[in-house]
Amino acid sequence: MHGQTLFLNLRLRPHRSLDARQFRWLMVGTSIICLLAGLRFLALGAWPVMAFMVLDVAVLYWAFRASYRAAERFEDIRLDEAAFTVHEVLHTGAARTTSFQAGWLKVHLEQLNEDENRLLVRSHGRSMTLGSFLSPAERVEVGQEIEAGLARRLDALRGG
């Protein structure tokens, strides 16, 4: 890779709507509301409701933590003179690198239905899905970025 001109360098990550501070505030607020409601039911003699309120907060916390763990995955996409390379890292730390010859690469945005699409790259009978964790609009944008990188590569090789 030394001496190769880089035409595209992207890192794709899943988006999460809450940062760590907002998540803490959500959990504090939810805990207070559930505690107050649970105390009210406890005062009325319906003590099992308090256990379910605690369970609600615990399940909400677990679900958000699982979501944040899943968001640790990413895809690094690189395009140089010779190759288009995708380095995927899952939230577990498992990694896989896939390379395609840049000269034969085709970008395809497959429309699955009115609200959903899939971004594929293809070369020599092989294909790969990119950005499955992105929104449909983001996949369109990434596809356009890849096509722009391929055009820059082609211009550079033609001497333009």
C-alpha positions as CSV (number, residue, x, y, z in Angstrom):
1,M,0.0,0.0,0.0
2,H,3.0,2.3,0.3
3,G,3.2,4.8,-2.5
4,Q,-0.5,4.2,-3.5
5,T,-2.7,7.3,-3.9
6,L,-5.7,7.1,-1.7
7,F,-8.9,8.1,-3.5
8,L,-11.4,7.2,-0.7
9,N,-11.1,6.6,3.0
10,L,-14.4,6.2,4.9
11,R,-15.3,4.8,8.3
12,L,-18.9,3.7,8.6
13,R,-20.3,3.4,12.1
14,P,-23.9,2.8,13.4
15,H,-25.6,5.9,14.7
16,R,-26.9,6.1,18.2
17,S,-29.3,8.9,19.2
18,L,-28.1,9.2,22.8
19,D,-24.6,9.9,23.9
20,A,-23.4,8.6,27.3
21,R,-24.5,11.7,29.3
22,Q,-28.0,11.6,27.7
23,F,-28.2,7.9,28.5
24,R,-27.4,8.6,32.2
25,W,-30.1,11.3,32.4
26,L,-32.6,9.0,30.7
27,M,-31.9,6.2,33.2
28,V,-32.0,8.6,36.2
29,G,-35.3,10.1,35.0
30,T,-36.8,6.7,34.3
31,S,-35.6,5.4,37.7
32,I,-37.2,8.3,39.6
33,I,-40.5,8.0,37.8
34,C,-40.6,4.2,38.4
35,L,-39.6,4.6,42.0
36,L,-42.3,7.2,42.6
37,A,-45.0,5.1,40.9
38,G,-43.8,2.0,42.6
39,L,-44.0,3.7,46.0
40,R,-47.5,4.8,45.3
41,F,-48.6,1.3,44.5
42,L,-46.7,0.0,47.5
43,A,-48.6,2.5,49.7
44,L,-51.9,1.1,48.2
45,G,-50.8,-2.4,49.1
46,A,-50.0,-3.6,45.6
47,W,-46.4,-4.4,46.5
48,P,-45.7,-6.7,43.4
49,V,-45.9,-3.6,41.2
50,M,-42.7,-2.3,42.8
51,A,-40.9,-5.4,41.7
52,F,-42.1,-4.9,38.1
53,M,-41.0,-1.3,38.2
54,V,-37.5,-2.3,39.2
55,L,-37.6,-5.0,36.5
56,D,-38.6,-2.4,33.9
57,V,-35.6,-0.1,34.7
58,A,-33.3,-3.1,34.6
59,V,-34.5,-4.3,31.2
60,L,-34.3,-0.8,29.8
61,Y,-30.7,-0.5,31.0
62,W,-29.8,-3.9,29.6
63,A,-31.4,-3.0,26.2
64,F,-29.5,0.2,25.9
65,R,-26.2,-1.4,26.9
66,A,-26.7,-4.1,24.3
67,S,-27.4,-1.4,21.7
68,Y,-24.3,0.5,22.6
69,R,-22.2,-2.7,22.4
70,A,-23.6,-3.4,18.9
71,A,-22.7,0.1,17.9
72,E,-19.0,-0.6,18.4
73,R,-18.8,-2.3,15.0
74,F,-17.5,-0.4,12.0
75,E,-16.4,-0.7,8.4
76,D,-13.3,1.0,7.0
77,I,-13.5,1.5,3.3
78,R,-10.4,2.4,1.3
79,L,-9.9,2.9,-2.4
80,D,-6.4,3.3,-3.9
81,E,-5.0,2.8,-7.4
82,A,-5.2,-1.0,-7.3
83,A,-7.8,-2.1,-4.8
84,F,-11.1,-1.3,-3.1
85,T,-10.8,-2.7,0.5
86,V,-13.4,-3.1,3.2
87,H,-12.2,-3.9,6.7
88,E,-15.1,-4.9,8.9
89,V,-14.8,-5.1,12.7
90,L,-17.7,-6.5,14.6
91,H,-18.7,-5.5,18.2
92,T,-17.1,-8.7,19.4
93,G,-13.7,-7.6,17.9
94,A,-13.8,-10.2,15.1
95,A,-12.4,-8.7,11.9
96,R,-12.5,-9.5,8.2
97,T,-10.9,-7.8,5.3
98,T,-12.2,-8.1,1.8
99,S,-10.5,-6.7,-1.3
100,F,-11.8,-6.1,-4.9
101,Q,-9.9,-5.0,-8.0
102,A,-10.7,-1.3,-8.2
103,G,-10.9,-1.3,-12.0
104,W,-13.8,-3.7,-12.2
105,L,-15.8,-2.5,-9.2
106,K,-19.4,-1.6,-9.6
107,V,-21.6,0.1,-7.0
108,H,-25.2,-1.0,-6.9
109,L,-28.0,0.4,-4.7
110,E,-30.7,-2.2,-4.7
111,Q,-34.2,-0.9,-3.8
112,L,-35.9,-3.6,-1.7
113,N,-39.2,-1.7,-1.1
114,E,-40.4,1.9,-0.9
115,D,-38.5,2.6,2.3
116,E,-35.6,0.2,2.3
117,N,-32.5,-0.4,0.1
118,R,-29.2,-2.3,0.2
119,L,-25.8,-1.0,-0.9
120,L,-23.7,-3.6,-2.8
121,V,-20.3,-3.5,-4.4
122,R,-19.5,-6.1,-7.1
123,S,-16.5,-7.3,-9.0
124,H,-15.7,-10.5,-10.9
125,G,-18.9,-12.3,-9.7
126,R,-18.3,-11.4,-6.0
127,S,-20.5,-9.0,-4.1
128,M,-20.5,-7.5,-0.7
129,T,-23.2,-5.6,1.2
130,L,-21.9,-2.3,2.8
131,G,-23.4,-0.3,5.7
132,S,-26.2,-2.6,6.6
133,F,-26.5,-0.7,9.9
134,L,-27.0,2.7,8.1
135,S,-30.3,4.3,7.2
136,P,-31.5,4.1,3.6
137,A,-30.6,7.8,3.0
138,E,-27.1,7.2,4.4
139,R,-26.5,4.2,2.1
140,V,-27.4,6.4,-0.9
141,E,-24.9,9.0,0.3
142,V,-22.1,6.3,0.9
143,G,-22.8,4.9,-2.6
144,Q,-22.4,8.3,-4.1
145,E,-19.1,8.8,-2.2
146,I,-17.8,5.5,-3.5
147,E,-18.7,6.3,-7.1
148,A,-17.0,9.8,-6.7
149,G,-13.9,8.0,-5.4
150,L,-14.0,5.6,-8.4
151,A,-14.3,8.6,-10.7
152,R,-11.3,10.4,-9.1
153,R,-9.3,7.2,-9.5
154,L,-10.2,6.9,-13.1
155,D,-9.4,10.6,-13.8
156,A,-6.0,10.2,-12.1
157,L,-5.2,7.0,-14.1
158,R,-6.1,8.8,-17.3
159,G,-3.7,11.6,-16.3
160,G,-6.5,14.2,-15.8
